[in-house]
Structure formats: C-alpha cells, structure tokens
Amino acid sequence: MNAPDTATRSRATRTPAPSPAPAASAGAPAPSTAVRQADGMAVASFVLGLVGLLAMNLLLGPASIVLAALALRRGTTRPGRARLGLALGVADLAVLAWLVAADQTWSWSIG
C-alpha cells in the first residue's frame, strides 16, 4: 500500500524540464532597439522615395534623404534599402527640378 503513495508523491514533486531556447536566438544576439529603429528608417526611406516619384516629391524627397542618412549612420542591417531610399530621394528632387523647368511653375499636373 505504501508503494502507490510514494509514486504519486514523486510525480508531484518533479520539476518540469526547462524548455529549449528558440532556434532564431541560438548563437545570434537579439537586435537592439536602435538597430530596429534604423531598419524601420531604411524601409520608410525606400517607401517615401518610391511614392515621392509620383506625388509630393517636394516633401517626400528630402524626407527620404534624411531618413536614409539617419539609418546608415545608426548602423542599419539593411544598408542596401537605405541607399536605395537615398537614391530615390535624390531622384524625387531631380524629377521636381525637371518638371519645374518644363512648366515654369512649382505645381504640375499630367495632361
């Protein structure tokens, strides 16, 4: 009669085994907040530069350039995307300069 009581007691006092670490963090440190913010800036720079080719290039071009420069300075893990955002921001301003020279005005419309 004593045997079932000890088996039940030993099962109840066992501690669970620690769960294994996630595979993504094995050996690689988690990115810091500054790096994640720099990655976000690189992506935002690319998107703003791309949209700026079509509309509001006077505002979106310089914003894209500034975000790309900040992302590169802060050490983004996406330097290619930041450089592309920088190039698109410069292209936004070049398109604006070409349109201003063609129409002799700051506002432009297709048609």
Biopython code that builds the backbone (N, CA, C, O; Angstrom):
import numpy as np
from Bio.PDB.StructureBuilder import StructureBuilder

atoms = [
    (1, "MET", "N", (0.788, -1.186, 0.000)),
    (1, "MET", "CA", (0.000, 0.000, 0.000)),
    (1, "MET", "C", (0.838, 1.262, 0.000)),
    (1, "MET", "O", (0.398, 2.334, -0.417)),
    (2, "ASN", "N", (1.985, 1.111, 0.452)),
    (2, "ASN", "CA", (2.847, 2.265, 0.553)),
    (2, "ASN", "C", (3.464, 2.630, -0.795)),
    (2, "ASN", "O", (3.832, 3.788, -0.997)),
    (3, "ALA", "N", (3.587, 1.697, -1.707)),
    (3, "ALA", "CA", (4.233, 1.938, -2.991)),
    (3, "ALA", "C", (3.474, 2.939, -3.859)),
    (3, "ALA", "O", (4.118, 3.829, -4.414)),
    (4, "PRO", "N", (2.126, 2.858, -4.020)),
    (4, "PRO", "CA", (1.447, 3.843, -4.848)),
    (4, "PRO", "C", (1.533, 5.254, -4.282)),
    (4, "PRO", "O", (1.569, 6.222, -5.042)),
    (5, "ASP", "N", (1.566, 5.383, -2.983)),
    (5, "ASP", "CA", (1.646, 6.713, -2.388)),
    (5, "ASP", "C", (2.985, 7.382, -2.712)),
    (5, "ASP", "O", (3.021, 8.583, -2.982)),
    (6, "THR", "N", (4.070, 6.634, -2.689)),
    (6, "THR", "CA", (5.378, 7.218, -2.977)),
    (6, "THR", "C", (5.520, 7.560, -4.461)),
    (6, "THR", "O", (6.172, 8.543, -4.812)),
    (7, "ALA", "N", (4.907, 6.747, -5.337)),
    (7, "ALA", "CA", (4.969, 7.049, -6.766)),
    (7, "ALA", "C", (4.195, 8.307, -7.084)),
    (7, "ALA", "O", (4.643, 9.119, -7.893)),
    (8, "THR", "N", (3.048, 8.484, -6.469)),
    (8, "THR", "CA", (2.241, 9.678, -6.697)),
    (8, "THR", "C", (2.964, 10.898, -6.154)),
    (8, "THR", "O", (2.970, 11.961, -6.776)),
    (9, "ARG", "N", (3.562, 10.737, -5.005)),
    (9, "ARG", "CA", (4.266, 11.845, -4.396)),
    (9, "ARG", "C", (5.496, 12.251, -5.219)),
    (9, "ARG", "O", (5.779, 13.441, -5.349)),
    (10, "SER", "N", (6.210, 11.302, -5.759)),
    (10, "SER", "CA", (7.407, 11.624, -6.530)),
    (10, "SER", "C", (7.057, 12.286, -7.853)),
    (10, "SER", "O", (7.807, 13.133, -8.336)),
    (11, "ARG", "N", (5.916, 11.909, -8.452)),
    (11, "ARG", "CA", (5.479, 12.574, -9.685)),
    (11, "ARG", "C", (5.072, 14.015, -9.411)),
    (11, "ARG", "O", (5.305, 14.894, -10.240)),
    (12, "ALA", "N", (4.483, 14.258, -8.286)),
    (12, "ALA", "CA", (4.005, 15.596, -7.960)),
    (12, "ALA", "C", (5.149, 16.538, -7.632)),
    (12, "ALA", "O", (5.027, 17.745, -7.840)),
    (13, "THR", "N", (6.246, 16.019, -7.130)),
    (13, "THR", "CA", (7.349, 16.895, -6.738)),
    (13, "THR", "C", (8.383, 17.085, -7.837)),
    (13, "THR", "O", (9.345, 17.830, -7.649)),
    (14, "ARG", "N", (8.210, 16.443, -8.959)),
    (14, "ARG", "CA", (9.166, 16.626, -10.053)),
    (14, "ARG", "C", (9.037, 18.031, -10.633)),
    (14, "ARG", "O", (7.936, 18.564, -10.766)),
    (15, "THR", "N", (10.157, 18.608, -10.969)),
    (15, "THR", "CA", (10.142, 19.923, -11.616)),
    (15, "THR", "C", (10.180, 19.718, -13.126)),
    (15, "THR", "O", (10.862, 18.816, -13.610)),
    (16, "PRO", "N", (9.467, 20.531, -13.860)),
    (16, "PRO", "CA", (9.478, 20.367, -15.318)),
    (16, "PRO", "C", (10.840, 20.731, -15.886)),
    (16, "PRO", "O", (11.546, 21.589, -15.357)),
    (17, "ALA", "N", (11.185, 20.074, -16.952)),
    (17, "ALA", "CA", (12.455, 20.354, -17.624)),
    (17, "ALA", "C", (12.381, 21.714, -18.291)),
    (17, "ALA", "O", (11.326, 22.089, -18.803)),
    (18, "PRO", "N", (13.469, 22.456, -18.299)),
    (18, "PRO", "CA", (13.442, 23.775, -18.958)),
    (18, "PRO", "C", (13.201, 23.614, -20.457)),
    (18, "PRO", "O", (13.703, 22.687, -21.092)),
    (19, "SER", "N", (12.425, 24.537, -20.996)),
    (19, "SER", "CA", (12.127, 24.476, -22.425)),
    (19, "SER", "C", (13.347, 24.929, -23.219)),
    (19, "SER", "O", (14.092, 25.796, -22.762)),
    (20, "PRO", "N", (13.561, 24.361, -24.388)),
    (20, "PRO", "CA", (14.716, 24.764, -25.194)),
    (20, "PRO", "C", (14.541, 26.186, -25.719)),
    (20, "PRO", "O", (13.420, 26.662, -25.900)),
    (21, "ALA", "N", (15.654, 26.846, -25.957)),
    (21, "ALA", "CA", (15.625, 28.220, -26.485)),
    (21, "ALA", "C", (15.140, 28.191, -27.923)),
    (21, "ALA", "O", (15.356, 27.205, -28.628)),
    (22, "PRO", "N", (14.486, 29.257, -28.369)),
    (22, "PRO", "CA", (14.052, 29.314, -29.772)),
    (22, "PRO", "C", (15.243, 29.230, -30.715)),
    (22, "PRO", "O", (16.335, 29.699, -30.396)),
    (23, "ALA", "N", (15.023, 28.632, -31.873)),
    (23, "ALA", "CA", (16.102, 28.421, -32.838)),
    (23, "ALA", "C", (16.653, 29.731, -33.387)),
    (23, "ALA", "O", (17.833, 29.808, -33.729)),
    (24, "ALA", "N", (15.805, 30.775, -33.477)),
    (24, "ALA", "CA", (16.242, 32.036, -34.057)),
    (24, "ALA", "C", (17.285, 32.725, -33.182)),
    (24, "ALA", "O", (18.164, 33.418, -33.693)),
    (25, "SER", "N", (17.190, 32.535, -31.858)),
    (25, "SER", "CA", (18.121, 33.235, -30.991)),
    (25, "SER", "C", (19.332, 32.390, -30.636)),
    (25, "SER", "O", (20.165, 32.829, -29.843)),
    (26, "ALA", "N", (19.457, 31.208, -31.189)),
    (26, "ALA", "CA", (20.593, 30.343, -30.873)),
    (26, "ALA", "C", (21.854, 30.899, -31.511)),
    (26, "ALA", "O", (22.035, 30.819, -32.726)),
    (27, "GLY", "N", (22.729, 31.465, -30.678)),
    (27, "GLY", "CA", (24.005, 31.950, -31.172)),
    (27, "GLY", "C", (23.982, 33.379, -31.688)),
    (27, "GLY", "O", (25.042, 33.996, -31.790)),
    (28, "ALA", "N", (22.824, 33.931, -32.018)),
    (28, "ALA", "CA", (22.746, 35.291, -32.538)),
    (28, "ALA", "C", (22.100, 36.182, -31.493)),
    (28, "ALA", "O", (21.014, 35.865, -31.007)),
    (29, "PRO", "N", (22.740, 37.292, -31.134)),
    (29, "PRO", "CA", (22.131, 38.188, -30.159)),
    (29, "PRO", "C", (20.917, 38.891, -30.751)),
    (29, "PRO", "O", (20.854, 39.121, -31.958)),
    (30, "ALA", "N", (19.974, 39.224, -29.915)),
    (30, "ALA", "CA", (18.775, 39.934, -30.372)),
    (30, "ALA", "C", (19.173, 41.341, -30.794)),
    (30, "ALA", "O", (20.008, 41.969, -30.142)),
    (31, "PRO", "N", (18.583, 41.848, -31.882)),
    (31, "PRO", "CA", (18.933, 43.200, -32.314)),
    (31, "PRO", "C", (18.469, 44.226, -31.292)),
    (31, "PRO", "O", (17.408, 44.069, -30.686)),
    (32, "SER", "N", (19.244, 45.255, -31.102)),
    (32, "SER", "CA", (18.892, 46.285, -30.137)),
    (32, "SER", "C", (17.784, 47.170, -30.703)),
    (32, "SER", "O", (17.449, 47.105, -31.886)),
    (33, "THR", "N", (17.238, 47.982, -29.835)),
    (33, "THR", "CA", (16.155, 48.874, -30.232)),
    (33, "THR", "C", (16.633, 49.877, -31.271)),
    (33, "THR", "O", (15.901, 50.200, -32.206)),
    (34, "ALA", "N", (17.853, 50.371, -31.116)),
    (34, "ALA", "CA", (18.389, 51.356, -32.068)),
    (34, "ALA", "C", (18.534, 50.755, -33.460)),
    (34, "ALA", "O", (18.265, 51.425, -34.457)),
    (35, "VAL", "N", (18.957, 49.502, -33.533)),
    (35, "VAL", "CA", (19.113, 48.857, -34.837)),
    (35, "VAL", "C", (17.747, 48.614, -35.467)),
    (35, "VAL", "O", (17.577, 48.797, -36.672)),
    (36, "ARG", "N", (16.766, 48.200, -34.652)),
    (36, "ARG", "CA", (15.415, 48.002, -35.201)),
    (36, "ARG", "C", (14.837, 49.321, -35.706)),
    (36, "ARG", "O", (14.166, 49.351, -36.738)),
    (37, "GLN", "N", (15.095, 50.408, -34.985)),
    (37, "GLN", "CA", (14.618, 51.712, -35.445)),
    (37, "GLN", "C", (15.325, 52.125, -36.729)),
    (37, "GLN", "O", (14.701, 52.702, -37.620)),
    (38, "ALA", "N", (16.600, 51.840, -36.832)),
    (38, "ALA", "CA", (17.346, 52.162, -38.044)),
    (38, "ALA", "C", (16.824, 51.340, -39.218)),
    (38, "ALA", "O", (16.736, 51.851, -40.334)),
    (39, "ASP", "N", (16.477, 50.077, -38.985)),
    (39, "ASP", "CA", (15.887, 49.261, -40.045)),
    (39, "ASP", "C", (14.557, 49.841, -40.497)),
    (39, "ASP", "O", (14.263, 49.870, -41.692)),
    (40, "GLY", "N", (13.758, 50.298, -39.556)),
    (40, "GLY", "CA", (12.481, 50.933, -39.895)),
    (40, "GLY", "C", (12.684, 52.208, -40.693)),
    (40, "GLY", "O", (11.921, 52.504, -41.613)),
    (41, "MET", "N", (13.710, 52.957, -40.338)),
    (41, "MET", "CA", (14.018, 54.185, -41.087)),
    (41, "MET", "C", (14.438, 53.861, -42.510)),
    (41, "MET", "O", (14.074, 54.576, -43.443)),
    (42, "ALA", "N", (15.200, 52.790, -42.686)),
    (42, "ALA", "CA", (15.637, 52.403, -44.029)),
    (42, "ALA", "C", (14.442, 52.019, -44.894)),
    (42, "ALA", "O", (14.362, 52.412, -46.058)),
    (43, "VAL", "N", (13.525, 51.262, -44.334)),
    (43, "VAL", "CA", (12.324, 50.860, -45.086)),
    (43, "VAL", "C", (11.446, 52.072, -45.375)),
    (43, "VAL", "O", (10.931, 52.217, -46.484)),
    (44, "ALA", "N", (11.273, 52.949, -44.376)),
    (44, "ALA", "CA", (10.458, 54.158, -44.584)),
    (44, "ALA", "C", (11.083, 55.059, -45.646)),
    (44, "ALA", "O", (10.369, 55.660, -46.449)),
    (45, "SER", "N", (12.396, 55.155, -45.655)),
    (45, "SER", "CA", (13.082, 55.959, -46.660)),
    (45, "SER", "C", (12.810, 55.427, -48.062)),
    (45, "SER", "O", (12.532, 56.191, -48.986)),
    (46, "PHE", "N", (12.894, 54.115, -48.207)),
    (46, "PHE", "CA", (12.628, 53.496, -49.505)),
    (46, "PHE", "C", (11.190, 53.761, -49.952)),
    (46, "PHE", "O", (10.958, 54.136, -51.101)),
    (47, "VAL", "N", (10.233, 53.569, -49.059)),
    (47, "VAL", "CA", (8.817, 53.749, -49.410)),
    (47, "VAL", "C", (8.528, 55.210, -49.735)),
    (47, "VAL", "O", (7.850, 55.496, -50.721)),
    (48, "LEU", "N", (9.028, 56.136, -48.926)),
    (48, "LEU", "CA", (8.789, 57.556, -49.193)),
    (48, "LEU", "C", (9.427, 57.993, -50.510)),
    (48, "LEU", "O", (8.838, 58.774, -51.257)),
    (49, "GLY", "N", (10.616, 57.497, -50.793)),
    (49, "GLY", "CA", (11.265, 57.835, -52.058)),
    (49, "GLY", "C", (10.511, 57.298, -53.253)),
    (49, "GLY", "O", (10.420, 57.960, -54.287)),
    (50, "LEU", "N", (9.967, 56.098, -53.114)),
    (50, "LEU", "CA", (9.207, 55.493, -54.204)),
    (50, "LEU", "C", (7.898, 56.240, -54.446)),
    (50, "LEU", "O", (7.546, 56.528, -55.590)),
    (51, "VAL", "N", (7.190, 56.548, -53.387)),
    (51, "VAL", "CA", (5.931, 57.291, -53.520)),
    (51, "VAL", "C", (6.208, 58.716, -53.997)),
    (51, "VAL", "O", (5.417, 59.299, -54.738)),
    (52, "GLY", "N", (7.340, 59.266, -53.563)),
    (52, "GLY", "CA", (7.695, 60.626, -53.948)),
    (52, "GLY", "C", (7.945, 60.796, -55.436)),
    (52, "GLY", "O", (7.860, 61.915, -55.942)),
    (53, "LEU", "N", (8.248, 59.728, -56.147)),
    (53, "LEU", "CA", (8.403, 59.845, -57.598)),
    (53, "LEU", "C", (7.077, 60.170, -58.273)),
    (53, "LEU", "O", (7.054, 60.747, -59.360)),
    (54, "LEU", "N", (5.979, 59.801, -57.632)),
    (54, "LEU", "CA", (4.658, 60.003, -58.228)),
    (54, "LEU", "C", (3.931, 61.227, -57.695)),
    (54, "LEU", "O", (3.212, 61.889, -58.444)),
    (55, "ALA", "N", (4.103, 61.540, -56.422)),
    (55, "ALA", "CA", (3.345, 62.645, -55.829)),
    (55, "ALA", "C", (4.139, 63.264, -54.688)),
    (55, "ALA", "O", (4.919, 62.582, -54.023)),
    (56, "MET", "N", (3.939, 64.543, -54.469)),
    (56, "MET", "CA", (4.530, 65.295, -53.361)),
    (56, "MET", "C", (6.042, 65.117, -53.254)),
    (56, "MET", "O", (6.570, 64.919, -52.160)),
    (57, "ASN", "N", (6.734, 65.185, -54.382)),
    (57, "ASN", "CA", (8.171, 64.966, -54.348)),
    (57, "ASN", "C", (8.926, 66.083, -53.633)),
    (57, "ASN", "O", (10.065, 65.875, -53.213)),
    (58, "LEU", "N", (8.328, 67.253, -53.486)),
    (58, "LEU", "CA", (8.969, 68.340, -52.758)),
    (58, "LEU", "C", (9.088, 68.000, -51.271)),
    (58, "LEU", "O", (10.057, 68.402, -50.627)),
    (59, "LEU", "N", (8.131, 67.276, -50.724)),
    (59, "LEU", "CA", (8.168, 66.890, -49.314)),
    (59, "LEU", "C", (8.802, 65.513, -49.092)),
    (59, "LEU", "O", (9.615, 65.333, -48.184)),
    (60, "LEU", "N", (8.426, 64.561, -49.918)),
    (60, "LEU", "CA", (8.862, 63.184, -49.699)),
    (60, "LEU", "C", (10.318, 62.944, -50.094)),
    (60, "LEU", "O", (10.975, 62.082, -49.510)),
    (61, "GLY", "N", (10.829, 63.682, -51.065)),
    (61, "GLY", "CA", (12.225, 63.524, -51.465)),
    (61, "GLY", "C", (13.204, 63.846, -50.341)),
    (61, "GLY", "O", (14.044, 63.016, -49.995)),
    (62, "PRO", "N", (13.102, 65.059, -49.762)),
    (62, "PRO", "CA", (14.005, 65.371, -48.642)),
    (62, "PRO", "C", (13.784, 64.473, -47.422)),
    (62, "PRO", "O", (14.741, 64.130, -46.728)),
    (63, "ALA", "N", (12.536, 64.090, -47.156)),
    (63, "ALA", "CA", (12.275, 63.190, -46.026)),
    (63, "ALA", "C", (12.956, 61.842, -46.245)),
    (63, "ALA", "O", (13.507, 61.257, -45.313)),
    (64, "SER", "N", (12.914, 61.359, -47.472)),
    (64, "SER", "CA", (13.568, 60.097, -47.799)),
    (64, "SER", "C", (15.083, 60.195, -47.632)),
    (64, "SER", "O", (15.717, 59.266, -47.133)),
    (65, "ILE", "N", (15.649, 61.301, -48.041)),
    (65, "ILE", "CA", (17.095, 61.501, -47.921)),
    (65, "ILE", "C", (17.516, 61.538, -46.450)),
    (65, "ILE", "O", (18.506, 60.915, -46.065)),
    (66, "VAL", "N", (16.764, 62.268, -45.637)),
    (66, "VAL", "CA", (17.103, 62.384, -44.214)),
    (66, "VAL", "C", (16.989, 61.037, -43.510)),
    (66, "VAL", "O", (17.875, 60.662, -42.742)),
    (67, "LEU", "N", (15.902, 60.306, -43.766)),
    (67, "LEU", "CA", (15.733, 59.003, -43.132)),
    (67, "LEU", "C", (16.813, 58.013, -43.555)),
    (67, "LEU", "O", (17.291, 57.227, -42.737)),
    (68, "ALA", "N", (17.193, 58.050, -44.815)),
    (68, "ALA", "CA", (18.252, 57.153, -45.290)),
    (68, "ALA", "C", (19.580, 57.480, -44.624)),
    (68, "ALA", "O", (20.310, 56.577, -44.215)),
    (69, "ALA", "N", (19.896, 58.761, -44.513)),
    (69, "ALA", "CA", (21.149, 59.163, -43.878)),
    (69, "ALA", "C", (21.165, 58.755, -42.403)),
    (69, "ALA", "O", (22.184, 58.277, -41.904)),
    (70, "LEU", "N", (20.046, 58.940, -41.707)),
    (70, "LEU", "CA", (19.975, 58.532, -40.303)),
    (70, "LEU", "C", (20.102, 57.017, -40.151)),
    (70, "LEU", "O", (20.785, 56.533, -39.247)),
    (71, "ALA", "N", (19.448, 56.279, -41.031)),
    (71, "ALA", "CA", (19.520, 54.814, -40.956)),
    (71, "ALA", "C", (20.945, 54.327, -41.190)),
    (71, "ALA", "O", (21.415, 53.430, -40.490)),
    (72, "LEU", "N", (21.627, 54.901, -42.155)),
    (72, "LEU", "CA", (23.008, 54.499, -42.423)),
    (72, "LEU", "C", (23.934, 54.881, -41.270)),
    (72, "LEU", "O", (24.841, 54.125, -40.922)),
    (73, "ARG", "N", (23.707, 56.041, -40.686)),
    (73, "ARG", "CA", (24.545, 56.498, -39.578)),
    (73, "ARG", "C", (24.341, 55.627, -38.335)),
    (73, "ARG", "O", (25.287, 55.383, -37.585)),
    (74, "ARG", "N", (23.109, 55.158, -38.117)),
    (74, "ARG", "CA", (22.809, 54.342, -36.928)),
    (74, "ARG", "C", (23.125, 52.865, -37.114)),
    (74, "ARG", "O", (22.915, 52.074, -36.195)),
    (75, "GLY", "N", (23.616, 52.486, -38.260)),
    (75, "GLY", "CA", (24.065, 51.116, -38.467)),
    (75, "GLY", "C", (22.950, 50.131, -38.743)),
    (75, "GLY", "O", (22.835, 49.109, -38.067)),
    (76, "THR", "N", (22.130, 50.433, -39.730)),
    (76, "THR", "CA", (21.046, 49.541, -40.088)),
    (76, "THR", "C", (21.569, 48.209, -40.624)),
    (76, "THR", "O", (22.666, 48.134, -41.177)),
    (77, "THR", "N", (20.770, 47.170, -40.453)),
    (77, "THR", "CA", (21.134, 45.882, -41.045)),
    (77, "THR", "C", (20.648, 45.797, -42.489)),
    (77, "THR", "O", (20.843, 44.778, -43.151)),
    (78, "ARG", "N", (20.020, 46.857, -42.976)),
    (78, "ARG", "CA", (19.527, 46.929, -44.356)),
    (78, "ARG", "C", (20.157, 48.120, -45.080)),
    (78, "ARG", "O", (19.435, 49.029, -45.489)),
    (79, "PRO", "N", (21.457, 48.142, -45.248)),
    (79, "PRO", "CA", (22.087, 49.306, -45.881)),
    (79, "PRO", "C", (21.710, 49.460, -47.347)),
    (79, "PRO", "O", (21.662, 50.581, -47.854)),
    (80, "GLY", "N", (21.443, 48.364, -48.033)),
    (80, "GLY", "CA", (21.038, 48.457, -49.437)),
    (80, "GLY", "C", (19.719, 49.181, -49.591)),
    (80, "GLY", "O", (19.554, 50.004, -50.491)),
    (81, "ARG", "N", (18.777, 48.873, -48.707)),
    (81, "ARG", "CA", (17.478, 49.541, -48.757)),
    (81, "ARG", "C", (17.617, 51.018, -48.415)),
    (81, "ARG", "O", (16.936, 51.856, -49.005)),
    (82, "ALA", "N", (18.494, 51.345, -47.466)),
    (82, "ALA", "CA", (18.713, 52.751, -47.108)),
    (82, "ALA", "C", (19.364, 53.504, -48.272)),
    (82, "ALA", "O", (18.988, 54.640, -48.561)),
    (83, "ARG", "N", (20.334, 52.880, -48.938)),
    (83, "ARG", "CA", (20.968, 53.535, -50.091)),
    (83, "ARG", "C", (19.988, 53.725, -51.238)),
    (83, "ARG", "O", (20.022, 54.740, -51.933)),
    (84, "LEU", "N", (19.126, 52.756, -51.427)),
    (84, "LEU", "CA", (18.101, 52.884, -52.460)),
    (84, "LEU", "C", (17.130, 54.010, -52.115)),
    (84, "LEU", "O", (16.725, 54.768, -52.997)),
    (85, "GLY", "N", (16.753, 54.127, -50.848)),
    (85, "GLY", "CA", (15.918, 55.246, -50.408)),
    (85, "GLY", "C", (16.593, 56.578, -50.625)),
    (85, "GLY", "O", (15.947, 57.556, -51.002)),
    (86, "LEU", "N", (17.905, 56.621, -50.386)),
    (86, "LEU", "CA", (18.675, 57.844, -50.630)),
    (86, "LEU", "C", (18.669, 58.202, -52.112)),
    (86, "LEU", "O", (18.471, 59.361, -52.476)),
    (87, "ALA", "N", (18.885, 57.208, -52.957)),
    (87, "ALA", "CA", (18.883, 57.453, -54.408)),
    (87, "ALA", "C", (17.494, 57.876, -54.891)),
    (87, "ALA", "O", (17.376, 58.758, -55.742)),
    (88, "LEU", "N", (16.456, 57.258, -54.357)),
    (88, "LEU", "CA", (15.106, 57.646, -54.766)),
    (88, "LEU", "C", (14.753, 59.057, -54.295)),
    (88, "LEU", "O", (14.049, 59.789, -54.991)),
    (89, "GLY", "N", (15.239, 59.434, -53.121)),
    (89, "GLY", "CA", (15.017, 60.803, -52.643)),
    (89, "GLY", "C", (15.686, 61.833, -53.537)),
    (89, "GLY", "O", (15.109, 62.880, -53.832)),
    (90, "VAL", "N", (16.903, 61.533, -53.966)),
    (90, "VAL", "CA", (17.600, 62.436, -54.896)),
    (90, "VAL", "C", (16.874, 62.457, -56.242)),
    (90, "VAL", "O", (16.762, 63.506, -56.877)),
    (91, "ALA", "N", (16.384, 61.294, -56.672)),
    (91, "ALA", "CA", (15.627, 61.234, -57.926)),
    (91, "ALA", "C", (14.331, 62.042, -57.818)),
    (91, "ALA", "O", (13.914, 62.670, -58.791)),
    (92, "ASP", "N", (13.697, 62.031, -56.658)),
    (92, "ASP", "CA", (12.496, 62.848, -56.446)),
    (92, "ASP", "C", (12.789, 64.318, -56.696)),
    (92, "ASP", "O", (12.029, 65.011, -57.373)),
    (93, "LEU", "N", (13.898, 64.783, -56.143)),
    (93, "LEU", "CA", (14.247, 66.193, -56.323)),
    (93, "LEU", "C", (14.651, 66.484, -57.766)),
    (93, "LEU", "O", (14.389, 67.576, -58.270)),
    (94, "ALA", "N", (15.284, 65.527, -58.434)),
    (94, "ALA", "CA", (15.644, 65.722, -59.840)),
    (94, "ALA", "C", (14.399, 65.783, -60.716)),
    (94, "ALA", "O", (14.328, 66.598, -61.635)),
    (95, "VAL", "N", (13.418, 64.928, -60.440)),
    (95, "VAL", "CA", (12.153, 64.959, -61.187)),
    (95, "VAL", "C", (11.445, 66.287, -60.946)),
    (95, "VAL", "O", (10.909, 66.885, -61.879)),
    (96, "LEU", "N", (11.443, 66.746, -59.702)),
    (96, "LEU", "CA", (10.821, 68.038, -59.394)),
    (96, "LEU", "C", (11.516, 69.168, -60.152)),
    (96, "LEU", "O", (10.849, 70.032, -60.720)),
    (97, "ALA", "N", (12.851, 69.170, -60.164)),
    (97, "ALA", "CA", (13.585, 70.214, -60.884)),
    (97, "ALA", "C", (13.282, 70.169, -62.377)),
    (97, "ALA", "O", (13.140, 71.210, -63.019)),
    (98, "TRP", "N", (13.182, 68.959, -62.929)),
    (98, "TRP", "CA", (12.876, 68.840, -64.352)),
    (98, "TRP", "C", (11.465, 69.347, -64.651)),
    (98, "TRP", "O", (11.256, 70.042, -65.645)),
    (99, "LEU", "N", (10.497, 69.006, -63.800)),
    (99, "LEU", "CA", (9.128, 69.458, -64.013)),
    (99, "LEU", "C", (8.985, 70.967, -63.851)),
    (99, "LEU", "O", (8.232, 71.604, -64.587)),
    (100, "VAL", "N", (9.703, 71.536, -62.891)),
    (100, "VAL", "CA", (9.664, 72.989, -62.711)),
    (100, "VAL", "C", (10.278, 73.674, -63.921)),
    (100, "VAL", "O", (9.771, 74.700, -64.375)),
    (101, "ALA", "N", (11.362, 73.120, -64.448)),
    (101, "ALA", "CA", (11.991, 73.716, -65.627)),
    (101, "ALA", "C", (11.094, 73.591, -66.857)),
    (101, "ALA", "O", (11.093, 74.475, -67.713)),
    (102, "ALA", "N", (10.344, 72.518, -66.949)),
    (102, "ALA", "CA", (9.489, 72.305, -68.115)),
    (102, "ALA", "C", (8.236, 73.172, -68.072)),
    (102, "ALA", "O", (7.815, 73.693, -69.105)),
    (103, "ASP", "N", (7.631, 73.337, -66.892)),
    (103, "ASP", "CA", (6.373, 74.081, -66.780)),
    (103, "ASP", "C", (6.546, 75.509, -66.278)),
    (103, "ASP", "O", (5.605, 76.300, -66.348)),
    (104, "GLN", "N", (7.698, 75.847, -65.785)),
    (104, "GLN", "CA", (7.972, 77.151, -65.189)),
    (104, "GLN", "C", (7.083, 77.429, -63.969)),
    (104, "GLN", "O", (6.763, 78.584, -63.686)),
    (105, "THR", "N", (6.692, 76.393, -63.261)),
    (105, "THR", "CA", (5.865, 76.539, -62.073)),
    (105, "THR", "C", (6.166, 75.412, -61.090)),
    (105, "THR", "O", (6.703, 74.373, -61.475)),
    (106, "TRP", "N", (5.813, 75.623, -59.797)),
    (106, "TRP", "CA", (6.040, 74.609, -58.774)),
    (106, "TRP", "C", (4.948, 73.552, -58.767)),
    (106, "TRP", "O", (5.156, 72.441, -58.279)),
    (107, "SER", "N", (3.802, 73.891, -59.298)),
    (107, "SER", "CA", (2.714, 72.907, -59.346)),
    (107, "SER", "C", (2.674, 72.295, -60.730)),
    (107, "SER", "O", (2.938, 72.978, -61.720)),
    (108, "TRP", "N", (2.350, 71.035, -60.808)),
    (108, "TRP", "CA", (2.318, 70.347, -62.090)),
    (108, "TRP", "C", (1.152, 69.394, -62.127)),
    (108, "TRP", "O", (0.697, 68.904, -61.094)),
    (109, "SER", "N", (0.681, 69.139, -63.303)),
    (109, "SER", "CA", (-0.396, 68.163, -63.480)),
    (109, "SER", "C", (-0.143, 67.422, -64.786)),
    (109, "SER", "O", (0.469, 67.946, -65.717)),
    (110, "ILE", "N", (-0.630, 66.196, -64.824)),
    (110, "ILE", "CA", (-0.492, 65.386, -66.021)),
    (110, "ILE", "C", (-1.668, 65.712, -66.943)),
    (110, "ILE", "O", (-2.827, 65.657, -66.533)),
    (111, "GLY", "N", (-1.359, 66.042, -68.166)),
    (111, "GLY", "CA", (-2.454, 66.266, -69.110)),
    (111, "GLY", "C", (-2.380, 67.520, -69.867)),
    (111, "GLY", "O", (-3.255, 67.799, -70.686)),
]
sb = StructureBuilder()
sb.init_structure("model")
sb.init_model(0)
sb.init_chain("A")
sb.init_seg("    ")
for serial, (resi, resn, name, xyz) in enumerate(atoms, 1):
    if name == "N":
        sb.init_residue(resn, " ", resi, " ")
    sb.init_atom(name, np.array(xyz, "f"), 0.0, 1.0, " ", f" {name:<3s}", serial, name[0])
structure = sb.get_structure()
